[in-house]
Amino acid sequence: MALENIILEQENGIATIFINRPEKLNALNKATIQELHETLKQVDANPEIQVVVITGSGEKAFVAGADIAEFAHFSETEGAQLAAQGHKILFDYIENMKTPVIAAINGFALGGGLELAMACHFRIASDNAKMGLPETSLGVIPGYGGTQRLPQLIGKGRAMEMIVTAGMIDAETAKTYGLVNHVVPQADLYTTYKTIATRIMRNSPVAISKAIEAVNANFVSGVNGFDIEINAFGACFATEDFKEGTTAFLEKRKAEFKGN
């Protein structure tokens, strides 16, 4: 499909997806969500891509929220359908991708933008970033996973305060809360996520995908994460990557993983 709202760059095993709606501070609309889904599906199926990075175009915003004009007149049923579809094709989809996804928060990450960042496997932020869930100031609640993922990441009390006050926090506060892993000057954001991505790519893609599955299982109601871990651990023993990794260790050389 032709991409109108995002830019995809692929280099040395890293796919960087720029959300590119600068006139709207990269706000998410239905078309952008669909483009993100199709692009993420494409890169997750590409064995040459080992890390995905999602960021925003420009220096002001990662994603400054959802495009309010698109749903301001929705009915109750339409609102629920909007949230359900967004979960299915983007937010839950990212969380369960086998390829690790990093959010590089380069500015405002508000509402759906913060929810997008939280759906990624972890987050880094530039020092000018601001984060928040302002939905209650609009008479609605976060609908793309914000009420669930934010408490998981920073605890119920802090999450509740952020949601009911509709306030923003800066990047350093987000790091203190555990919402982001690293805070760097905006000029260093690219080199930082590239360095982290390079470290990830030294490891087995098969093992990484199994690790993502096992970690996520801990947050699924009714699922025993320990059982998922045990089964995923065992499954690794049947892979060529396990044979290569253990052989390389014993031979005191660098492993050359093939991802199978």
C-alpha positions in Angstrom: 0.0 0.0 0.0 1.1 3.6 -0.6 2.2 5.3 2.6 0.8 8.8 3.1 1.2 9.2 6.9 4.3 7.3 7.8 7.9 7.0 6.4 9.7 3.6 6.6 13.5 3.4 6.6 15.3 0.0 6.6 19.0 -0.2 7.2 21.3 -2.9 8.6 18.5 -5.0 10.2 16.7 -2.0 11.7 13.3 -0.7 10.5 12.6 2.8 11.6 9.0 3.9 11.2 8.4 7.7 11.3 4.8 8.9 12.0 4.7 11.8 9.6 1.7 14.1 10.1 3.6 17.3 11.2 0.7 19.6 10.6 -1.3 17.5 13.2 1.7 16.9 15.5 1.7 13.3 14.2 -1.8 12.7 15.7 -3.2 9.2 15.0 -6.2 8.9 12.7 -7.7 5.7 11.3 -5.6 5.9 8.1 -2.4 6.2 10.1 -3.3 3.3 12.3 -4.0 1.2 9.3 -0.7 2.2 7.6 1.2 1.3 10.8 -0.5 -2.1 11.0 0.4 -2.9 7.4 3.9 -1.7 7.8 4.5 -3.5 11.1 3.1 -6.7 9.6 5.5 -6.4 6.7 8.6 -5.8 8.8 7.7 -8.5 11.3 7.6 -11.0 8.5 10.9 -9.9 7.1 13.7 -12.1 8.5 16.3 -9.4 7.6 14.6 -7.0 10.1 15.7 -7.7 13.7 14.6 -4.5 15.5 11.8 -2.0 14.8 11.8 1.6 16.0 8.8 3.8 16.1 9.3 7.5 16.3 7.8 10.8 15.2 8.8 13.1 12.4 10.2 16.5 13.4 11.3 17.7 16.8 8.0 18.6 18.5 6.0 15.4 18.8 6.2 11.6 18.9 2.4 11.4 18.6 0.4 14.2 20.2 -2.7 12.1 20.6 -5.5 10.8 18.5 -7.1 12.9 15.8 -10.1 14.2 17.9 -11.9 15.7 14.9 -12.3 12.2 13.5 -14.4 10.8 16.3 -15.8 13.9 18.1 -19.4 13.0 16.9 -19.2 9.2 17.4 -22.0 7.3 19.1 -21.4 5.0 22.1 -21.3 2.0 19.7 -18.9 3.7 17.3 -16.6 4.7 20.1 -16.4 1.1 21.4 -15.7 -0.1 17.9 -13.0 2.4 17.4 -11.2 1.3 20.5 -11.6 -2.4 19.8 -10.3 -2.1 16.2 -7.3 0.0 17.4 -6.4 -2.6 20.0 -6.6 -5.4 17.4 -4.7 -4.0 14.5 -2.1 -1.8 16.3 -1.7 -1.6 20.1 -2.1 -5.3 21.0 -0.5 -6.2 17.6 2.7 -4.4 18.5 2.9 -5.9 22.0 2.7 -9.4 20.6 5.1 -8.9 17.6 8.0 -11.4 17.6 10.4 -8.6 16.5 11.3 -6.2 19.4 9.8 -2.8 19.0 11.4 0.3 20.6 9.5 3.6 21.0 11.8 6.6 20.5 9.8 9.4 22.1 11.1 12.6 20.5 8.6 15.1 21.9 5.0 15.1 23.0 3.5 11.6 23.6 0.0 12.3 24.7 -3.2 10.2 24.8 -3.0 7.7 21.9 0.6 8.6 21.4 1.6 7.5 24.9 -0.5 4.4 24.5 1.3 3.7 21.3 4.7 4.1 23.1 3.5 1.8 26.0 2.5 -0.9 23.5 6.1 -1.1 22.4 8.4 -3.4 24.2 10.4 -0.6 25.8 10.9 3.2 25.5 13.6 5.8 25.3 12.9 9.5 25.3 14.6 12.8 24.4 15.0 15.2 27.2 12.3 17.5 25.7 9.6 14.8 25.8 6.4 15.3 27.6 4.0 12.4 28.4 0.4 12.2 29.6 -3.1 10.8 29.2 -5.3 13.9 28.9 -8.5 12.1 27.9 -10.5 12.8 31.1 -10.2 16.5 30.2 -12.2 15.7 27.1 -14.9 13.8 28.8 -13.6 10.3 27.9 -11.0 7.8 29.2 -7.9 6.3 27.5 -9.2 3.8 25.0 -6.1 2.2 23.5 -4.8 0.4 26.6 -3.8 3.4 28.7 -5.8 2.3 31.8 -4.2 -1.1 31.6 -0.6 -0.6 30.5 0.2 2.5 32.5 -0.5 0.9 35.9 1.5 -2.2 34.8 4.5 0.1 34.1 4.5 2.6 36.9 2.0 1.3 39.5 -1.6 1.9 40.2 -1.3 5.1 42.3 0.9 7.1 39.9 -1.1 5.9 36.9 -4.4 6.8 38.6 -3.1 10.3 39.4 -1.9 10.8 35.8 -5.2 9.7 34.3 -7.6 11.5 36.6 -5.6 14.8 36.6 -5.0 14.6 32.9 -1.6 16.0 33.6 1.8 15.7 31.8 5.1 14.5 33.1 8.5 15.3 31.7 11.1 12.8 30.5 13.1 12.6 33.7 10.0 12.0 35.8 9.0 9.3 33.3 12.4 7.7 33.8 12.0 7.9 37.6 8.6 6.2 37.3 9.9 3.5 35.1 7.9 4.6 32.1 11.0 5.1 29.9 14.3 3.3 30.2 16.6 6.1 29.0 16.5 9.9 28.6 19.0 11.5 26.2 19.4 14.9 24.5 17.2 15.0 21.4 20.3 15.1 19.1 21.4 11.8 20.6 18.2 9.9 20.3 19.0 8.3 16.9 22.5 7.1 18.0 21.1 5.8 21.3 18.4 3.6 19.8 20.8 2.5 17.1 23.3 1.4 19.8 20.6 -0.5 21.7 19.3 -2.1 18.5 22.8 -3.2 17.6 23.1 -4.9 21.0 19.8 -6.7 20.5 20.9 -7.9 17.1 23.9 -9.8 18.5 21.4 -12.2 20.1 19.2 -15.0 18.8 16.1 -13.7 17.0 14.3 -17.0 18.0 15.2 -16.6 21.6 14.2 -13.0 21.6 10.8 -13.8 20.2 10.3 -16.5 22.8 11.4 -14.1 25.6 8.8 -11.5 24.4 6.1 -14.2 24.5 7.1 -15.3 28.0 7.3 -11.8 29.4 3.9 -10.8 27.9 2.3 -13.9 29.3 2.7 -12.6 32.9 0.2 -9.8 32.1 -2.5 -12.0 30.5 -5.4 -12.9 32.7 -5.8 -16.6 33.2 -2.5 -17.5 31.7 0.3 -19.0 33.8 3.4 -17.2 32.8 5.7 -19.8 34.3 4.2 -22.5 32.1 4.7 -20.3 29.1 8.3 -19.8 30.1 8.9 -23.5 30.6 7.5 -24.4 27.3 9.3 -21.6 25.5 12.6 -22.5 27.2 12.2 -26.1 26.0 11.3 -25.0 22.5 14.6 -23.1 22.2 16.5 -26.4 22.6 15.1 -27.6 19.2 16.4 -24.5 17.3 19.6 -24.1 15.3 20.2 -20.8 17.2 20.5 -22.8 20.4 23.0 -25.2 18.8 25.0 -22.3 17.4 24.9 -20.2 20.6 26.1 -23.0 22.9 28.7 -24.3 20.4 30.1 -20.7 20.0 30.3 -20.3 23.8 32.2 -23.6 24.2 34.5 -22.7 21.3 35.0 -19.2 22.7 33.9 -17.4 19.5 31.1 -15.0 18.5 27.8 -16.7 17.7 26.4 -16.3 14.2 22.7 -16.7 14.6 20.4 -17.4 11.6 17.1 -16.9 13.3 15.9 -20.5 13.1 
